[in-house]
C-alpha cells in the first residue's frame, strides 16, 4: 500500500512519538521512510539585531553548527530505524518545517506524511502550525499522530 513515507523530526519527545508511528507503518508495508529535519539558518534579521547590540556573529560557524545538529538528529533516527529493519533516507533542509515536509513529500512521491499534533490547539491552530499547514497544503495523505503523551 505505502511505498514512500515522510516524517519530520526536531529530535523532541513528541516528534519521537510520530517517528515511532512512521517506523511501524514503514515496517508493516515495506515502505522507505524519508526523515526530514528542517533548520533555520542565520537571517538578515538576526544579523541586524546582533549588529544593533554590537555583536558580530560568525555566521558561517553558526550555520554549520545548525546543519551539524540537523544531521545528528537525522542520524539518531537512522540508527533506530536500522534496529527495526526500516529503510531510511534523510533530508536536512534549511527553511520552514512545513515547507520542507511538503517539498520532500512531493519529490519522493510520498504516499503519506506522518506528523504530530503538537500545535493543533489554541491560537496556533488559528495562526498556523506545522501539522495544520501540511494537512492543508500537501498532495499526499496525512497521518496526524497524537503526541500529547510527550507533554505529560
C-alpha positions as a printed NumPy array, in Angstrom:
array([[ 0.   ,  0.   ,  0.   ],
       [ 2.62 ,  2.54 ,  1.046],
       [ 5.948,  2.786, -0.724],
       [ 7.201,  6.207,  0.414],
       [ 6.511,  7.673,  3.861],
       [ 7.703, 11.086,  5.053],
       [ 8.093, 12.043,  8.712],
       [ 9.535, 15.161, 10.271],
       [11.513, 15.357, 13.449],
       [13.108, 18.033, 15.559],
       [14.525, 15.447, 17.954],
       [11.903, 16.143, 20.633],
       [ 9.933, 13.544, 22.587],
       [ 6.773, 14.498, 20.711],
       [ 8.471, 14.086, 17.353],
       [ 9.762, 10.684, 18.501],
       [ 6.175,  9.535, 19.   ],
       [ 5.359, 10.464, 15.387],
       [ 8.61 ,  8.862, 14.178],
       [ 7.732,  5.632, 16.011],
       [ 4.364,  5.554, 14.243],
       [ 6.13 ,  6.114, 10.918],
       [ 8.58 ,  3.278, 11.725],
       [ 5.724,  0.888, 12.359],
       [ 3.885,  1.916,  9.213],
       [ 7.063,  1.528,  7.139],
       [ 7.886, -1.81 ,  8.764],
       [ 4.412, -3.201,  8.081],
       [ 4.306, -2.032,  4.462],
       [ 7.964, -2.301,  3.447],
       [ 7.983,  1.4  ,  2.58 ],
       [11.027,  3.639,  2.524],
       [10.926,  6.22 ,  5.297],
       [12.055,  9.755,  4.469],
       [13.137, 11.525,  7.654],
       [13.11 , 15.323,  7.446],
       [14.714, 17.842,  9.766],
       [14.314, 21.495,  8.902],
       [16.583, 24.125, 10.388],
       [16.634, 27.873, 10.09 ],
       [19.925, 29.416,  9.054],
       [21.06 , 32.846, 10.187],
       [18.879, 35.51 ,  8.625],
       [19.374, 39.168,  7.831],
       [17.077, 39.902, 10.792],
       [19.395, 38.019, 13.154],
       [22.42 , 39.807, 11.751],
       [20.883, 43.266, 12.1  ],
       [19.687, 42.506, 15.625],
       [23.169, 41.347, 16.605],
       [24.763, 44.412, 14.99 ],
       [22.45 , 46.704, 16.997],
       [23.915, 45.379, 20.232],
       [27.476, 45.462, 18.903],
       [27.915, 41.756, 18.258],
       [29.392, 40.475, 15.014],
       [28.434, 36.798, 14.875],
       [30.394, 34.172, 12.98 ],
       [27.561, 33.356, 10.596],
       [29.407, 30.543,  8.87 ],
       [30.183, 28.761, 12.142],
       [26.649, 29.274, 13.428],
       [25.098, 27.913, 10.234],
       [27.497, 24.963, 10.152],
       [26.515, 24.132, 13.734],
       [22.819, 24.186, 12.785],
       [23.438, 21.867,  9.833],
       [25.512, 19.54 , 12.025],
       [22.731, 19.43 , 14.621],
       [20.204, 18.663, 11.879],
       [22.355, 15.801, 10.6  ],
       [22.795, 14.48 , 14.136],
       [19.037, 14.412, 14.713],
       [18.534, 12.505, 11.45 ],
       [21.41 , 10.109, 12.248],
       [19.777,  9.189, 15.545],
       [16.611,  8.236, 13.67 ],
       [18.603,  6.214, 11.12 ],
       [20.144,  4.197, 13.967],
       [16.729,  3.46 , 15.439],
       [15.314,  2.563, 12.013],
       [18.058,  0.019, 11.424],
       [17.103, -1.72 , 14.656],
       [13.559, -2.295, 13.366],
       [14.537, -3.064,  9.762],
       [13.233,  0.086,  8.081],
       [14.952,  1.612,  5.042],
       [15.577,  5.314,  5.602],
       [16.582,  8.352,  3.579],
       [17.394, 11.561,  5.431],
       [16.733, 15.123,  4.366],
       [18.255, 18.057,  6.244],
       [16.717, 21.191,  4.807],
       [17.202, 24.86 ,  5.593],
       [13.821, 26.531,  5.937],
       [10.344, 26.205,  7.323],
       [ 9.448, 22.716,  8.653],
       [ 6.048, 22.511,  6.936],
       [ 7.507, 23.635,  3.614],
       [10.337, 21.109,  3.962],
       [ 7.923, 18.233,  4.621],
       [ 5.718, 19.203,  1.686],
       [ 8.727, 19.54 , -0.644],
       [10.236, 16.178,  0.343],
       [ 6.833, 14.504,  0.019],
       [ 6.421, 15.91 , -3.487],
       [ 9.984, 14.994, -4.533],
       [ 9.669, 11.448, -3.128],
       [ 6.145, 10.99 , -4.482],
       [ 5.149, 10.125, -0.912],
       [ 2.029,  8.172, -0.155],
       [ 1.684,  9.645,  3.333],
       [ 3.24 , 12.25 ,  5.621],
       [ 3.292, 11.461,  9.342],
       [ 3.204, 14.462, 11.685],
       [ 2.491, 15.002, 15.357],
       [-0.499, 17.024, 16.513],
       [ 1.501, 19.463, 18.63 ],
       [ 0.392, 22.975, 17.811],
       [-3.078, 21.921, 16.662],
       [-4.885, 23.649, 19.557],
       [-5.433, 27.205, 20.731],
       [-4.071, 30.217, 18.891],
       [-1.524, 28.164, 16.969],
       [-4.395, 26.263, 15.337],
       [-5.787, 29.526, 14.014],
       [-2.447, 31.143, 13.171],
       [-0.95 , 28.017, 11.657],
       [ 1.188, 25.138, 12.784],
       [ 3.285, 22.528, 11.037],
       [ 0.597, 19.798, 11.091],
       [-2.1  , 22.267, 10.088],
       [-0.106, 23.671,  7.164],
       [ 0.96 , 20.224,  5.977],
       [-2.606, 18.924,  6.108],
       [-3.878, 21.855,  4.077],
       [-1.086, 22.252,  1.522],
       [ 0.262, 18.829,  0.555],
       [-0.947, 16.471, -2.116],
       [-0.209, 13.343, -0.04 ],
       [-2.323, 11.726,  2.62 ],
       [-1.513, 12.919,  6.141],
       [-1.458, 10.881,  9.344],
       [-1.657, 13.184, 12.367],
       [-0.382, 11.351, 15.436],
       [-1.425, 12.226, 18.984],
       [ 1.82 , 13.337, 20.624],
       [ 0.271, 14.741, 23.795],
       [ 1.793, 11.914, 25.862],
       [ 5.165, 13.633, 25.397],
       [ 3.851, 16.665, 27.299],
       [ 2.861, 14.598, 30.333]])
